[in-house]
Amino acid sequence: MAPKKRMIFQADVNRIYDEEYQRDQRAQKEKLFIRPSRRRKMKNAKWFGIGMGIDLPFCIILLVLLTIGTIMMFSASYAFSYYTQGDSYYYLVRQIIFIVIGLIAMFTMSFLNYNKLHKIAPIVLGVAYFSLLLVLVLPAGEGGVKRWIPLGIFNIQPSEIAKLGVILFFAHWASKYYNKMELPKYSILPGIIVFGSIAVLLFLEPHYSGIVIIGILTVLMLYIGGMKTKYLLIGGGVLLGLIVILAVTGGLSYAMSRMAGWGQALEYTDDKMWWDTYQTRNSLYAIGSGRLWGLGLGQSRQKYLYIPEPQNDFIFAVVVEELGLIGAAIILLIFALLIWRGITLSLRAKDKFGKLLGIGLTSQIGIQVILNILVITDWLPNTGISLPFFSYGGSSLIMLLAQMGIVLSISRTANIERT
């Protein structure tokens, strides 16, 4: 090689080496100074952090359900809204406000470090007890029941706080004493104390559907937390005996009144039974008239003052009437996908607390959907169980969305393939 060309080549090599050396120096500087700083910031972010990002499929399924639910709530409510409020959009506008508040709560909770809920689990349960006690001293609402705490634009239902409190507390308890959950002292005893005390307060409202849901959640959390199966059988026997005693002594008079005509909505024999089964009977009429494909969106007939307050507990009857069996099955499939994805995320959480908490919060959705469907089809007495993301209501919707935010927080650290 000619001397001149060799000098040019050597200069190029030196330049490349210099550039690589400078890059290495910058990388070392970033490693030594910038990255530790970032680690310190993340370490100091005790309550909030981004992690790997929320689970997109779960979020999309949830938003799809919420969108369909809002459309159907408006379709079911506008006639009743115009008749009672003079404004067809009354319930829709309020529901949208609840959705906005709920979505803010959901995405805020999704950034929360869910492990910090370990520390405040007893506090949340304490808040639930306080709200359940507070509602008992407030004036009774419609029908003489005490279930809501008035708060401006919407009412707070303490039972919704109690559901979260029970799930959170038993996730905390079972993850802390997981190796001892086979012992009655650490499983059945706290279950009886917590559920029993909450059930008494709900009994005084009275709010029997709340007792049923919280009872199922208590059993679920204790069982997946490690409690032996035989204790479930013992607890079930004790509970059955208590129900029999209350029924004999007249302690379940309100519940018995709600059970009047149960299973006989289409077989009423007198005027009293006709009125007792009025809501359920019109729900069955709506479901039957929907047939396979439905009457069409907005075309329900039973929502025109036949089903009392169709925007609440019996909204799914209007859904079936308008969208038919096919549309209803698709909606139930979307619910199933949400529950499946939520449980999958929870099972792959990095710790026991995340697993238990995520399963509990997701299972609450499934429990309420199943119970709501059984009620509107007359398989269960009419006990007032709302359909998640569909039924009108402020505290229920906001609490559910906030709880789904916790599931999204768990998904940030879950060991699952991102899509």
C-alpha positions in Angstrom: 0.0 0.0 0.0 1.3 3.4 -0.9 2.4 5.6 2.1 -0.2 8.2 1.4 -3.0 5.7 1.2 -1.7 4.0 4.3 -1.8 7.3 6.2 -5.4 8.0 5.1 -6.5 4.5 6.1 -4.8 4.8 9.4 -6.5 8.1 10.1 -9.9 6.6 9.3 -9.1 3.7 11.7 -8.1 6.2 14.4 -11.2 8.2 13.9 -13.4 5.1 14.2 -11.5 4.1 17.4 -11.9 7.6 18.8 -15.7 7.6 18.1 -16.1 4.2 19.7 -14.1 5.3 22.7 -16.3 8.4 23.1 -19.4 6.3 22.9 -18.1 3.9 25.5 -17.3 6.8 27.7 -20.8 8.2 27.4 -22.3 4.8 28.1 -20.1 4.4 31.2 -21.1 7.9 32.3 -24.8 7.1 31.8 -24.4 3.8 33.7 -22.6 5.4 36.6 -24.5 8.6 36.9 -27.8 8.6 35.1 -29.1 5.1 35.6 -28.5 5.0 39.4 -30.4 8.3 39.5 -33.3 6.7 37.8 -33.1 3.8 40.1 -33.2 6.1 43.1 -36.3 7.8 41.6 -38.1 4.6 41.1 -37.1 3.4 44.6 -38.5 6.6 46.0 -41.8 6.2 44.1 -43.3 4.3 46.9 -46.9 4.6 45.9 -46.9 5.1 42.2 -44.9 3.6 39.3 -45.3 2.7 35.6 -43.8 -0.8 35.5 -44.1 -2.6 32.2 -47.4 -1.0 31.1 -51.0 -2.0 31.6 -52.5 -5.1 30.0 -54.0 -3.8 26.7 -56.4 -6.8 26.1 -58.0 -6.4 29.5 -58.3 -2.7 29.1 -59.9 -3.0 25.7 -62.4 -5.6 26.8 -63.4 -3.5 29.7 -63.9 -0.4 27.6 -66.0 -2.3 25.1 -68.2 -3.6 27.9 -68.5 -0.1 29.3 -69.4 1.4 25.9 -72.1 -1.3 25.2 -73.4 -0.9 28.7 -73.8 2.9 28.4 -75.6 2.5 25.1 -78.0 -0.1 26.5 -78.5 1.9 29.7 -79.7 4.9 27.6 -81.9 2.7 25.4 -83.5 1.1 28.5 -83.9 4.4 30.4 -85.0 7.2 28.1 -88.8 6.4 28.3 -88.8 6.0 32.1 -86.5 9.1 32.3 -88.8 11.3 30.3 -91.9 10.1 32.3 -90.3 10.6 35.8 -87.8 13.5 35.2 -89.2 15.2 32.1 -85.8 14.7 30.3 -85.0 11.6 28.2 -81.3 12.2 28.8 -81.4 12.6 32.6 -79.9 9.2 33.4 -77.5 9.2 30.5 -75.9 12.5 31.4 -75.5 11.4 35.0 -74.1 8.0 34.0 -71.5 9.7 31.7 -70.4 11.8 34.6 -70.0 8.7 36.7 -68.1 7.0 33.9 -65.6 10.0 33.6 -65.0 9.9 37.4 -64.7 6.2 37.3 -62.2 6.2 34.4 -60.1 8.8 36.2 -60.1 6.6 39.3 -59.3 3.5 37.2 -56.3 5.0 35.5 -55.1 6.6 38.7 -55.3 3.2 40.5 -53.5 1.5 37.6 -50.4 3.6 38.4 -50.7 2.7 42.1 -48.2 0.2 43.5 -50.8 -2.3 44.6 -48.4 -3.8 47.2 -48.9 -0.7 49.3 -52.5 -1.7 49.7 -51.1 -4.4 52.1 -50.6 -1.7 54.7 -54.0 0.0 54.3 -56.2 -3.1 54.0 -57.4 -2.9 57.6 -58.0 0.8 57.2 -60.2 0.2 54.1 -62.1 -2.4 56.0 -62.5 0.1 58.9 -63.9 2.7 56.5 -66.4 0.1 55.3 -67.5 -0.6 58.9 -67.8 3.2 59.5 -70.0 3.7 56.4 -72.2 0.8 57.3 -72.7 2.2 60.7 -73.2 5.7 59.4 -76.0 4.8 57.0 -78.0 3.2 59.9 -78.3 6.6 61.7 -79.4 8.5 58.5 -83.0 8.9 57.5 -84.5 5.9 55.6 -84.9 6.1 51.9 -87.6 4.8 49.6 -89.2 1.6 51.0 -87.9 2.3 54.5 -84.5 0.9 53.8 -81.2 2.5 54.8 -78.7 1.7 52.1 -77.3 5.0 50.8 -75.3 8.0 52.1 -76.4 11.1 50.1 -73.5 12.9 48.6 -74.6 15.6 46.1 -74.9 14.2 42.6 -74.9 10.6 43.7 -75.4 8.4 46.7 -72.7 6.3 48.3 -73.7 2.7 48.9 -71.7 1.4 51.9 -72.1 -2.2 50.7 -69.9 -1.4 47.6 -67.1 -0.2 50.0 -67.6 -3.3 52.1 -67.1 -5.6 49.0 -63.7 -4.0 48.3 -62.8 -4.0 52.0 -63.5 -7.7 52.4 -61.6 -8.7 49.2 -58.6 -6.5 50.2 -58.5 -7.6 53.8 -58.6 -11.3 53.1 -56.0 -11.0 50.3 -53.8 -9.2 52.9 -54.6 -11.8 55.6 -54.2 -14.9 53.5 -50.9 -13.8 51.9 -49.6 -12.9 55.4 -50.6 -16.1 57.0 -50.6 -18.4 53.9 -48.7 -21.2 55.7 -51.2 -21.2 58.5 -54.5 -20.9 56.6 -55.2 -24.6 57.1 -55.7 -23.9 60.8 -59.2 -22.7 61.9 -57.6 -19.9 63.9 -56.3 -18.3 60.8 -59.1 -19.1 58.3 -62.6 -19.9 59.6 -62.4 -17.7 62.7 -61.5 -14.4 60.9 -64.0 -15.3 58.2 -66.8 -15.6 60.8 -65.8 -12.4 62.6 -65.5 -10.2 59.5 -68.4 -11.6 57.5 -70.6 -12.0 60.6 -70.2 -8.4 61.7 -70.7 -7.0 58.2 -73.8 -9.3 57.7 -75.3 -8.0 60.9 -74.9 -4.4 59.7 -76.4 -5.2 56.3 -79.2 -7.1 57.9 -80.2 -3.9 59.8 -80.4 -1.9 56.6 -81.8 -4.4 55.3 -79.7 -5.4 52.3 -79.8 -9.1 51.7 -78.3 -9.2 48.3 -75.2 -7.5 49.7 -75.0 -10.2 52.4 -75.2 -12.9 49.7 -72.4 -11.3 47.5 -70.1 -10.5 50.4 -70.7 -14.0 51.8 -69.7 -15.6 48.5 -66.6 -13.3 48.3 -65.6 -14.2 51.8 -65.8 -17.9 51.1 -63.9 -17.5 47.8 -61.1 -15.5 49.3 -60.6 -17.9 52.2 -60.7 -20.9 50.0 -58.2 -19.7 47.4 -56.2 -18.4 50.4 -55.7 -21.9 51.7 -58.6 -22.8 53.9 -59.5 -26.5 54.0 -62.7 -27.7 52.2 -64.1 -29.3 55.3 -64.4 -25.9 57.0 -66.6 -24.7 54.1 -69.0 -27.5 54.8 -69.0 -26.7 58.5 -69.5 -23.0 57.9 -72.3 -23.8 55.4 -74.1 -25.9 57.9 -73.9 -23.2 60.6 -75.1 -20.6 58.2 -78.1 -22.8 57.1 -79.0 -23.3 60.7 -78.9 -19.6 61.4 -81.2 -18.9 58.4 -83.7 -21.5 59.6 -83.7 -19.9 63.1 -84.2 -16.4 61.7 -87.0 -17.6 59.4 -88.8 -19.3 62.2 -88.5 -16.3 64.6 -89.6 -13.8 61.9 -86.2 -12.2 61.5 -86.3 -12.6 57.8 -89.7 -10.9 57.2 -88.3 -8.4 54.7 -86.5 -11.2 52.8 -89.6 -13.4 52.8 -91.6 -10.5 51.4 -89.1 -10.3 48.5 -89.4 -14.0 47.9 -93.2 -13.8 47.6 -94.1 -15.3 44.2 -90.6 -16.5 43.5 -90.7 -19.0 40.7 -94.4 -18.2 40.0 -94.1 -15.1 37.9 -96.1 -16.7 35.1 -98.5 -18.7 37.4 -100.0 -16.0 39.5 -103.4 -17.0 41.1 -104.6 -13.8 42.8 -104.2 -10.0 42.7 -101.5 -10.0 45.5 -99.3 -12.5 43.6 -99.9 -10.6 40.4 -98.4 -7.5 42.0 -95.7 -9.4 43.8 -94.4 -10.9 40.5 -95.1 -7.9 38.4 -91.5 -6.9 37.7 -90.2 -10.4 37.2 -93.1 -11.3 34.9 -92.5 -8.3 32.6 -88.8 -9.2 32.6 -89.7 -12.7 31.3 -92.0 -11.1 28.7 -89.1 -9.0 27.5 -86.8 -11.9 27.3 -89.3 -14.1 25.5 -90.2 -11.4 23.0 -86.6 -10.9 22.1 -86.3 -14.4 20.6 -83.2 -15.1 18.6 -82.2 -11.8 17.0 -84.2 -9.3 19.1 -86.6 -6.5 18.2 -83.7 -4.1 17.4 -81.8 -1.5 19.3 -84.2 0.9 21.0 -87.3 -1.1 20.0 -88.1 -2.7 23.4 -91.7 -2.5 24.4 -91.4 -3.6 28.1 -89.2 -0.6 28.9 -92.2 1.7 28.4 -93.2 1.6 32.1 -93.9 -2.1 32.2 -90.6 -3.0 33.9 -90.2 -0.6 36.9 -86.9 1.3 36.6 -85.5 -0.7 33.7 -82.2 1.1 33.9 -81.3 -0.7 37.1 -81.3 -4.3 38.1 -83.5 -5.6 35.2 -81.6 -3.8 32.4 -80.4 -7.1 30.9 -84.0 -8.1 30.2 -84.2 -5.1 27.9 -80.9 -6.1 26.4 -82.3 -9.5 25.5 -85.5 -8.0 24.1 -83.6 -5.6 21.8 -80.6 -7.7 20.9 -82.1 -11.2 21.2 -80.4 -14.4 22.4 -77.5 -13.9 20.0 -76.7 -10.4 21.3 -77.1 -11.4 24.9 -74.8 -14.4 24.4 -72.2 -12.1 22.8 -72.3 -9.7 25.8 -72.0 -12.6 28.2 -69.0 -13.9 26.2 -67.4 -10.5 26.6 -67.9 -10.6 30.3 -66.4 -14.1 30.3 -63.4 -12.8 28.4 -62.9 -10.0 30.9 -63.0 -12.4 33.8 -60.7 -15.0 32.1 -58.2 -12.3 31.3 -58.3 -10.8 34.8 -57.8 -14.1 36.5 -55.0 -15.0 34.1 -53.2 -11.8 34.9 -53.7 -12.3 38.6 -52.4 -15.9 38.5 -49.2 -14.6 37.0 -48.7 -11.8 39.5 -45.3 -11.7 41.1 -46.6 -12.3 44.7 -49.3 -14.0 46.6 -51.0 -10.8 47.6 -51.4 -9.7 43.9 -52.8 -13.2 42.9 -55.4 -13.2 45.7 -56.4 -9.5 45.2 -56.7 -9.8 41.5 -58.7 -13.0 41.5 -61.1 -11.5 44.2 -61.7 -8.3 42.3 -62.3 -10.0 39.0 -64.5 -12.7 40.5 -66.8 -10.1 42.0 -67.7 -9.1 38.4 -68.5 -12.7 37.6 -70.5 -13.3 40.8 -72.7 -10.3 40.2 -73.3 -11.1 36.5 -74.4 -14.7 37.3 -76.7 -13.6 40.2 -78.2 -10.8 38.1 -79.0 -13.2 35.2 -80.6 -15.7 37.7 -82.8 -12.9 39.2 -84.2 -11.6 35.9 -85.0 -15.1 34.8 -86.7 -15.9 38.1 -84.2 -18.5 39.2 -83.5 -16.4 42.2 -85.8 -14.0 44.2 -85.8 -10.4 43.2 -83.1 -9.1 45.6 -81.7 -6.1 43.8 -78.4 -7.1 42.2 -77.0 -4.7 39.6 -75.3 -5.8 36.4 -71.7 -4.5 36.3 -71.1 -1.6 33.8 -74.7 -1.8 32.6 -76.9 -0.8 35.5 -77.3 2.8 36.3 -75.6 3.9 39.5 -72.8 6.2 40.7 -71.1 4.5 43.7 -71.3 1.0 42.1 -69.9 2.1 38.7 -67.1 4.2 40.2 -66.0 1.5 42.7 -66.0 -1.2 40.0 -63.9 0.9 37.7 -61.5 1.8 40.5 -61.2 -1.9 41.3 -60.4 -2.7 37.7 -57.7 -0.1 38.0 -56.1 -2.2 40.7 -56.3 -5.2 38.4 -54.5 -3.1 35.7 -51.9 -2.2 38.3 -51.3 -5.9 39.0 -51.0 -6.5 35.2 -48.0 -4.1 35.1 -45.9 -6.6 36.9 -47.6 -9.8 35.8 -45.5 -12.4 34.1 -47.5 -12.5 30.9 -46.8 -12.0 27.2 -47.7 -8.4 26.1 -49.8 -8.0 23.1 
